[in-house]
Amino acid sequence: MNEKLSDIDMINKYKQQIKNNILKITEPQLSSFKFVDQLNFKKLILNCYDKSQYKTHIEFSLVPLNITKLIIEDCALESISGIRQMTQLIELDLNTNRVDKFFTPTCC
């Protein structure tokens, strides 16, 4: 049985995770994410896998969500050219389009 969530289901799920205008994404199925415009953090593409390992690309605008900060944990940040950088934590200020925190996993 395919348990693929629709884009709308995923966006609604993220809307429920907003607290004090902060969206924290710790989705275990999230493999990577990127911004449509690298200089503007207002539109995001999430690459997710559902339980049946079906990959889906979810594109949504952060503007109507009225969030000021986006926190994503344990995920790869993907550049427009496709280069992926594993991150342990990335914290983005959407008011200033600034990266407040960026931690990469440490090797043993």
Backbone as ProteinMPNN parsed JSONL, in Angstrom:
{"seq_chain_A": "MNEKLSDIDMINKYKQQIKNNILKITEPQLSSFKFVDQLNFKKLILNCYDKSQYKTHIEFSLVPLNITKLIIEDCALESISGIRQMTQLIELDLNTNRVDKFFTPTCC", "coords_chain_A": {"N_chain_A": [[0.838, -1.18, 0.0], [0.594, 2.173, -0.854], [1.722, 4.795, 1.014], [1.981, 7.455, 0.521], [2.198, 10.824, 1.294], [0.358, 13.669, 0.373], [1.396, 16.819, -1.082], [-0.08, 18.854, 0.114], [-0.938, 17.625, 2.469], [1.544, 17.294, 3.743], [2.384, 19.971, 4.018], [0.356, 20.933, 5.674], [0.922, 19.387, 7.892], [3.405, 20.482, 8.629], [2.55, 23.068, 9.236], [1.235, 22.648, 11.63], [3.345, 22.315, 13.299], [4.371, 24.76, 13.886], [5.419, 27.049, 16.254], [5.274, 29.912, 18.175], [5.947, 31.498, 15.941], [8.024, 30.052, 14.858], [9.276, 27.515, 12.876], [10.1, 24.239, 13.218], [11.733, 21.64, 11.77], [12.095, 18.294, 11.947], [12.001, 16.029, 10.509], [12.146, 12.599, 9.997], [12.074, 11.347, 7.516], [12.995, 13.207, 5.775], [15.271, 13.957, 3.332], [16.818, 15.847, 1.965], [17.048, 19.409, 1.429], [16.342, 22.48, -0.277], [16.587, 25.91, -1.306], [14.486, 27.842, -3.392], [15.37, 30.275, -4.294], [18.545, 31.193, -3.617], [19.239, 33.504, -2.254], [17.054, 34.32, -0.938], [15.08, 33.182, 1.547], [12.421, 32.426, 1.37], [10.979, 30.567, -0.105], [10.823, 27.087, -0.324], [12.151, 23.875, -1.067], [11.494, 20.624, -0.261], [12.896, 17.446, -0.05], [11.613, 14.408, 0.362], [11.112, 11.137, 1.784], [8.587, 8.725, 1.892], [6.955, 6.142, 3.879], [7.014, 3.998, 2.144], [9.296, 4.4, 0.777], [9.091, 6.163, -1.327], [10.096, 8.85, -3.189], [9.482, 12.259, -2.823], [9.034, 15.603, -3.915], [8.55, 18.521, -2.307], [7.338, 21.656, -2.689], [7.045, 24.728, -1.218], [5.793, 27.89, -0.077], [7.056, 29.941, 2.453], [6.064, 32.302, 3.315], [3.139, 32.705, 3.66], [2.859, 31.244, 5.98], [3.67, 32.758, 8.051], [6.089, 32.731, 9.542], [9.067, 33.418, 11.384], [11.441, 32.248, 11.869], [13.279, 29.443, 10.788], [14.053, 26.159, 11.501], [15.994, 23.403, 10.827], [16.799, 20.058, 11.288], [19.341, 17.521, 11.122], [19.791, 16.925, 8.226], [20.385, 17.246, 4.668], [21.653, 20.071, 3.099], [20.981, 21.334, 0.006], [22.523, 22.717, -2.792], [21.787, 24.966, -5.539], [23.179, 23.984, -7.688], [23.243, 21.337, -7.087], [24.992, 20.296, -5.231], [25.466, 18.683, -2.158], [25.366, 19.296, 1.308], [25.831, 17.896, 4.343], [23.985, 18.583, 7.261], [23.809, 19.137, 10.729], [22.346, 20.858, 12.169], [20.516, 23.628, 11.101], [19.746, 26.978, 11.273], [17.619, 29.47, 10.344], [17.033, 32.894, 9.84], [14.212, 34.369, 8.824], [13.412, 36.958, 8.521], [15.643, 38.52, 8.051], [16.922, 37.064, 6.144], [19.147, 35.547, 6.864], [21.625, 33.211, 7.895], [21.563, 31.926, 11.003], [22.582, 29.844, 12.613], [24.706, 27.109, 11.866], [25.507, 23.907, 11.786], [27.619, 21.213, 11.153], [27.769, 17.625, 10.933], [30.01, 16.014, 13.194], [32.925, 14.121, 12.71], [33.887, 10.867, 13.85]], "CA_chain_A": [[0.0, 0.0, 0.0], [1.374, 3.397, -0.947], [1.324, 5.721, 2.066], [2.534, 8.752, 0.135], [1.445, 11.995, 1.709], [0.315, 14.698, -0.659], [2.066, 18.065, -0.705], [-0.966, 19.591, 1.02], [-0.857, 16.941, 3.766], [2.843, 17.603, 4.348], [2.388, 21.383, 4.409], [-0.513, 21.033, 6.853], [1.674, 18.789, 8.995], [4.39, 21.471, 9.065], [1.829, 24.186, 9.849], [0.928, 22.27, 13.008], [4.594, 22.33, 14.062], [4.793, 26.147, 14.103], [5.192, 27.559, 17.607], [5.887, 31.239, 18.344], [6.459, 31.899, 14.621], [9.211, 29.253, 14.54], [8.994, 26.192, 12.322], [11.213, 23.321, 13.429], [11.525, 20.422, 10.993], [12.978, 17.199, 12.347], [11.359, 14.929, 9.789], [13.105, 11.52, 9.724], [12.061, 10.98, 6.099], [13.525, 14.315, 4.985], [16.637, 13.632, 2.918], [17.535, 17.081, 1.653], [16.199, 20.559, 1.152], [17.022, 23.599, -0.927], [15.772, 27.094, -1.492], [14.272, 28.169, -4.794], [16.28, 31.397, -4.504], [19.555, 31.09, -2.558], [19.362, 34.765, -1.531], [15.783, 34.59, -0.289], [14.67, 31.929, 2.18], [10.962, 32.415, 1.48], [10.388, 29.41, -0.782], [11.625, 25.945, 0.062], [11.84, 22.576, -1.659], [11.883, 19.526, 0.616], [12.945, 16.125, -0.676], [11.221, 13.488, 1.434], [10.752, 9.751, 1.488], [7.534, 8.231, 2.771], [7.231, 4.806, 4.42], [7.268, 3.05, 1.053], [10.524, 4.883, 0.134], [8.754, 6.946, -2.513], [10.657, 10.192, -3.018], [8.604, 13.33, -3.269], [9.587, 16.953, -3.811], [7.495, 19.407, -1.84], [7.726, 23.058, -2.809], [6.044, 25.593, -0.613], [6.206, 29.224, 0.322], [7.036, 30.138, 3.896], [5.463, 33.605, 3.608], [1.808, 32.646, 4.281], [2.92, 30.572, 7.274], [3.974, 33.804, 9.02], [7.151, 32.312, 10.45], [10.233, 34.296, 11.371], [12.647, 31.439, 11.987], [13.162, 28.073, 10.311], [15.096, 25.29, 12.048], [15.958, 22.071, 10.227], [17.815, 19.213, 11.913], [19.768, 16.255, 10.511], [19.361, 16.92, 6.832], [21.385, 17.774, 3.741], [21.324, 21.301, 2.383], [21.354, 21.129, -1.392], [22.661, 23.972, -3.527], [21.119, 24.969, -6.843], [23.966, 23.138, -8.594], [23.085, 19.941, -6.693], [25.971, 19.884, -4.218], [24.794, 18.48, -0.879], [26.169, 19.473, 2.521], [25.102, 17.377, 5.502], [23.893, 19.511, 8.379], [23.232, 18.635, 11.967], [21.36, 21.874, 12.515], [20.59, 24.905, 10.402], [18.738, 27.895, 11.797], [17.535, 30.576, 9.401], [16.192, 34.032, 10.195], [13.515, 34.706, 7.587], [13.262, 38.41, 8.422], [16.875, 39.107, 7.516], [17.511, 36.115, 5.189], [20.48, 35.263, 7.384], [21.823, 31.937, 8.579], [21.981, 32.196, 12.382], [23.409, 28.725, 13.079], [24.934, 26.066, 10.867], [26.397, 22.899, 12.356], [27.759, 19.992, 10.361], [28.098, 16.488, 11.804], [31.433, 15.806, 13.452], [33.361, 12.745, 12.448], [34.366, 10.178, 15.057]], "C_chain_A": [[0.886, 1.248, 0.0], [0.858, 4.398, 0.082], [1.864, 7.118, 1.788], [1.622, 9.882, 0.608], [1.465, 13.011, 0.58], [1.057, 15.933, -0.155], [1.235, 18.83, 0.318], [-0.939, 18.963, 2.407], [0.439, 17.295, 4.487], [2.886, 19.053, 4.829], [1.514, 21.589, 5.642], [0.176, 20.461, 8.087], [2.703, 19.792, 9.537], [3.719, 22.669, 9.73], [1.529, 23.896, 11.314], [2.171, 22.316, 13.897], [5.095, 23.743, 14.35], [4.42, 26.573, 15.52], [5.967, 28.866, 17.744], [6.586, 31.702, 17.069], [7.751, 31.191, 14.241], [8.757, 27.898, 14.025], [10.244, 25.341, 12.491], [10.886, 22.022, 12.711], [12.571, 19.398, 11.42], [12.458, 15.916, 11.723], [12.36, 13.818, 9.494], [13.154, 11.108, 8.251], [12.646, 12.074, 5.201], [14.974, 14.026, 4.623], [17.449, 14.876, 2.594], [16.531, 18.201, 1.434], [17.023, 21.601, 0.424], [16.044, 24.748, -1.058], [15.662, 27.384, -2.976], [15.209, 29.306, -5.188], [17.269, 31.4, -3.339], [19.689, 32.371, -1.73], [18.099, 35.118, -0.762], [15.233, 33.275, 0.25], [13.156, 31.768, 2.246], [10.299, 31.218, 0.81], [11.358, 28.243, -0.696], [11.191, 24.714, -0.717], [12.379, 21.511, -0.715], [11.871, 18.242, -0.181], [12.736, 15.099, 0.424], [11.008, 12.088, 0.89], [9.625, 9.363, 2.429], [7.871, 6.806, 3.193], [7.507, 3.77, 3.344], [8.497, 3.456, 0.242], [10.258, 5.588, -1.192], [9.254, 8.363, -2.286], [9.686, 11.227, -3.574], [9.301, 14.671, -3.049], [8.435, 17.878, -3.434], [8.015, 20.833, -1.919], [6.647, 23.895, -2.148], [6.659, 26.903, -0.169], [6.068, 29.357, 1.833], [6.317, 31.423, 4.287], [4.075, 33.477, 4.248], [1.794, 31.956, 5.644], [3.25, 31.544, 8.403], [5.022, 33.351, 10.042], [8.351, 33.237, 10.297], [11.535, 33.514, 11.426], [12.345, 30.02, 11.531], [14.347, 27.288, 10.855], [14.927, 23.917, 11.417], [17.113, 21.273, 10.818], [18.093, 17.977, 11.072], [19.287, 16.086, 9.077], [20.502, 17.432, 5.962], [20.842, 19.039, 3.092], [21.85, 21.14, 0.971], [21.425, 22.477, -2.096], [21.935, 23.857, -4.86], [21.859, 24.063, -7.815], [23.926, 21.662, -8.204], [24.089, 19.437, -5.676], [25.261, 19.805, -2.869], [25.786, 18.604, 0.271], [25.346, 18.962, 3.698], [25.122, 18.416, 6.618], [23.302, 18.793, 9.578], [22.114, 19.579, 12.392], [21.599, 23.095, 11.643], [19.43, 25.75, 10.903], [18.763, 29.143, 10.926], [16.591, 31.653, 9.916], [15.531, 34.512, 8.91], [13.267, 36.201, 7.447], [14.469, 39.041, 7.744], [17.514, 38.254, 6.423], [18.95, 35.785, 5.576], [20.505, 33.882, 8.031], [22.353, 32.254, 9.975], [22.902, 31.107, 12.917], [23.535, 27.711, 11.958], [25.951, 25.099, 11.443], [26.426, 21.69, 11.439], [28.115, 18.854, 11.304], [29.604, 16.359, 11.984], [31.769, 14.34, 13.233], [33.969, 12.156, 13.712], [35.85, 10.196, 15.175]], "O_chain_A": [[1.828, 1.341, 0.787], [-0.303, 4.804, 0.032], [2.167, 7.87, 2.714], [0.42, 9.878, 0.342], [2.484, 13.185, -0.089], [1.314, 16.074, 1.041], [1.775, 19.387, 1.274], [-0.919, 19.675, 3.411], [0.438, 17.562, 5.688], [3.371, 19.329, 5.926], [1.884, 22.332, 6.551], [0.031, 20.987, 9.19], [2.857, 19.935, 10.75], [4.258, 23.226, 10.686], [1.566, 24.802, 12.147], [2.052, 22.352, 15.122], [6.133, 23.91, 14.99], [3.265, 26.472, 15.932], [7.165, 28.922, 17.464], [7.693, 32.238, 17.122], [8.497, 31.678, 13.391], [7.952, 27.218, 14.661], [11.311, 25.674, 11.976], [9.88, 21.377, 13.008], [13.774, 19.615, 11.27], [12.478, 14.853, 12.343], [13.345, 14.066, 8.799], [14.166, 10.579, 7.79], [12.775, 11.877, 3.993], [15.816, 13.867, 5.508], [18.635, 14.948, 2.914], [15.332, 17.97, 1.275], [18.252, 21.602, 0.499], [14.832, 24.574, -0.937], [16.618, 27.199, -3.729], [15.774, 29.304, -6.282], [16.866, 31.591, -2.192], [20.204, 32.324, -0.612], [18.072, 36.1, -0.019], [14.953, 32.356, -0.52], [12.656, 31.037, 3.102], [9.158, 30.89, 1.134], [12.553, 28.385, -0.957], [10.006, 24.531, -0.995], [13.57, 21.49, -0.405], [10.92, 17.98, -0.917], [13.578, 14.94, 1.308], [10.758, 11.887, -0.299], [9.691, 9.636, 3.628], [8.96, 6.315, 2.896], [8.168, 2.766, 3.608], [8.726, 2.931, -0.847], [11.115, 5.6, -2.076], [8.882, 9.006, -1.305], [9.146, 11.068, -4.669], [10.067, 14.835, -2.099], [7.458, 17.993, -4.174], [9.016, 21.173, -1.288], [5.468, 23.781, -2.485], [7.86, 27.01, 0.077], [5.071, 28.929, 2.414], [5.993, 31.618, 5.458], [3.842, 34.086, 5.292], [0.818, 32.074, 6.384], [3.126, 31.197, 9.578], [4.865, 33.56, 11.245], [8.613, 33.767, 9.217], [12.597, 34.031, 11.081], [11.292, 29.465, 11.844], [15.499, 27.692, 10.695], [13.844, 23.334, 11.467], [18.253, 21.736, 10.85], [17.206, 17.454, 10.398], [18.478, 15.21, 8.772], [21.474, 17.989, 6.471], [19.713, 19.067, 2.6], [23.028, 20.845, 0.767], [20.497, 23.281, -2.007], [21.519, 22.769, -5.257], [21.237, 23.438, -8.674], [24.501, 20.823, -8.897], [24.045, 18.268, -5.295], [24.548, 20.728, -2.478], [26.9, 18.083, 0.209], [24.295, 19.518, 4.018], [26.148, 19.044, 6.882], [22.411, 17.953, 9.448], [21.079, 19.154, 12.905], [22.733, 23.539, 11.467], [18.286, 25.298, 10.95], [19.799, 29.794, 10.787], [15.486, 31.359, 10.371], [16.208, 35.005, 8.007], [12.942, 36.668, 6.355], [14.333, 39.981, 6.961], [18.52, 38.65, 5.834], [19.846, 35.749, 4.732], [19.524, 33.447, 8.635], [23.454, 32.783, 10.121], [23.887, 31.401, 13.594], [22.594, 27.482, 11.198], [27.128, 25.435, 11.573], [25.382, 21.202, 11.004], [28.7, 19.086, 12.363], [30.375, 16.568, 11.046], [30.979, 13.448, 13.542], [34.507, 12.885, 14.545], [36.4, 9.658, 16.135]]}, "name": "protein", "num_of_chains": 1, "seq": "MNEKLSDIDMINKYKQQIKNNILKITEPQLSSFKFVDQLNFKKLILNCYDKSQYKTHIEFSLVPLNITKLIIEDCALESISGIRQMTQLIELDLNTNRVDKFFTPTCC"}
